[in-house]
């Protein structure tokens, strides 16, 4: 009915307990849903020095890629440069991850390819993060620093984290999601490795009823 309801899923520890608490609220007050209280544009909150530091670091990481493997400039703008993954709280993830992945790169053989580096980055991310369904009842995607602290999240959080990792080594990736599977209920989001032109898909998710791709800019002609 438009009245706010106090509810913190994470305070209950597990998804089952959080769902039981939410069910109790609905039995007492009727159906509740998550809605945005207000839209806060980035232009009203982001500092210029944050954007300058992020942009300079992103360009440096992109230029460090051998020219033969470097993503195109258009692909860089769409899938490497953006400072956001979705609607998560804004954090400086590019600085710590650039440093972390420099150490990962140093641990690889001298002849390791860019594909090897991305695989090592993916392995490092999953060694730090795990899925927790309680975040289905968390109202917003987590920011980088929050995920570094909790080391857990739902699929959107984990996809964002892998996106941050990829962008920190100038690897273009996209986040795809489906609102419903073709063979079961529930939804899902995942990260897709892209080529230098910004194209790619994940065939293992072809059973999704419909797949949408998140982009930083409006791209009506985007091909998946």
Secondary structure, 3 states (H helix, E strand, C coil): CCCCCCCCHHHHCCHHHHHHHHHHHHHHHCCCCCCCCCCCCHHHCCCHHHHHHHHHHHHHHHHCCCCCCCCCHHHHHHHCCCCCCCCCCCCCCHHHHHHHHHHHHHCCCCCCCHHHHHHHHHHHHHHHCEECHHHHHCCCCCCHHHHHHHCEECHHHHHHHHHHHHHHCCCCEEEEEECCECCCCCCEEEEEECCCCCCCCCHHHCCECCCEEECCCCCCCCCC
